[in-house]
């Protein structure tokens, strides 16, 4: 993973917060979250490509930094890797049928 400057971290924090606000205010406004995650992935892993290419890196970050990582999450919760795959597959399907309004 590429090290990033503090200013870049602050930028992505703000971008993800704004994207989250949009998604909370509009149930179909989740696209900015996906685009922000893709931009962050390209920043952290410039040699990888797309959500699929960033999956292992994001999974590693979650394992390293999530407060409940390794603490035995509830059995009914989907693991991060599965949640990520669901989002990636849904995004790919939406892009293929042209369902995304590209902001």
C-alpha positions as CSV (number, residue, x, y, z in Angstrom):
1,X,0.0,0.0,0.0
2,X,1.3,3.4,-0.9
3,X,1.7,5.9,1.9
4,X,-0.4,9.0,1.4
5,X,0.0,12.6,2.8
6,X,-2.1,13.9,5.6
7,X,-3.9,16.3,3.3
8,X,-4.9,13.5,1.1
9,X,-6.3,11.6,4.0
10,X,-8.3,14.6,5.0
11,X,-9.6,15.0,1.5
12,X,-10.8,11.5,1.3
13,X,-12.4,11.7,4.7
14,X,-14.4,14.7,3.6
15,X,-15.3,13.1,0.3
16,X,-16.5,9.9,2.0
17,X,-18.5,11.9,4.5
18,X,-20.2,14.0,1.8
19,X,-21.0,10.8,-0.1
20,X,-22.5,9.2,3.0
21,X,-24.6,12.3,3.6
22,X,-26.0,12.0,0.0
23,X,-26.7,8.3,0.4
24,X,-28.5,8.9,3.7
25,X,-30.6,11.7,2.2
26,X,-31.4,9.7,-1.0
27,X,-31.7,6.0,-0.9
28,X,-30.5,5.8,-4.5
29,X,-27.7,8.3,-4.0
30,X,-25.0,5.7,-3.2
31,X,-23.0,6.2,-6.4
32,X,-20.7,8.9,-4.9
33,X,-19.7,6.4,-2.2
34,X,-18.6,3.9,-4.8
35,X,-16.8,6.5,-6.8
36,X,-15.0,7.7,-3.7
37,X,-14.0,4.2,-2.7
38,X,-12.6,3.6,-6.3
39,X,-10.6,6.9,-6.2
40,X,-9.3,6.0,-2.7
41,X,-8.3,2.5,-4.0
42,X,-6.5,4.0,-7.0
43,X,-4.6,6.3,-4.6
44,X,-3.6,3.5,-2.2
45,X,-2.9,0.8,-4.8
46,X,-2.0,2.5,-8.1
47,X,-1.1,-0.8,-9.7
48,X,-4.5,-2.4,-9.1
49,X,-7.6,-1.7,-11.1
50,X,-11.2,-1.3,-10.2
51,X,-13.1,-2.5,-7.1
52,X,-12.1,-6.1,-7.7
53,X,-8.4,-5.2,-7.7
54,X,-8.7,-3.2,-4.5
55,X,-10.7,-5.9,-2.6
56,X,-7.7,-7.5,-0.9
57,X,-6.2,-4.2,0.1
58,X,-9.5,-2.9,1.6
59,X,-10.0,-6.2,3.4
60,X,-6.5,-5.9,4.9
61,X,-7.3,-2.4,6.1
62,X,-10.5,-3.5,7.7
63,X,-8.8,-6.4,9.5
64,X,-6.1,-4.1,10.7
65,X,-8.2,-1.0,11.8
66,X,-11.8,-2.1,12.5
67,X,-12.4,-1.9,16.3
68,X,-14.1,-5.4,16.3
69,X,-11.6,-7.1,14.0
70,X,-10.6,-10.4,15.6
71,X,-13.1,-10.0,18.4
72,X,-15.6,-12.5,17.1
73,X,-18.4,-10.6,15.3
74,X,-22.0,-11.8,15.6
75,X,-22.7,-14.9,13.5
76,X,-25.5,-13.2,11.6
77,X,-23.2,-10.5,10.2
78,X,-21.7,-10.9,6.8
79,X,-17.9,-10.8,6.7
80,X,-16.4,-7.7,5.1
81,X,-15.2,-9.7,2.1
82,X,-18.7,-10.9,1.2
83,X,-20.2,-7.4,1.7
84,X,-17.5,-6.0,-0.6
85,X,-18.3,-8.6,-3.2
86,X,-22.0,-7.9,-3.1
87,X,-21.4,-4.2,-3.6
88,X,-18.8,-4.8,-6.4
89,X,-21.1,-7.2,-8.2
90,X,-24.1,-4.8,-7.9
91,X,-22.0,-1.9,-9.1
92,X,-20.8,-3.9,-12.1
93,X,-24.3,-5.0,-13.0
94,X,-25.5,-1.4,-12.8
95,X,-22.7,-0.1,-15.0
96,X,-23.3,-2.8,-17.6
97,X,-27.0,-1.9,-18.0
98,X,-26.4,1.8,-17.7
99,X,-28.3,2.2,-14.5
100,X,-25.9,4.7,-13.0
101,X,-26.4,8.4,-13.3
102,X,-22.7,9.5,-13.4
103,X,-23.4,12.5,-11.2
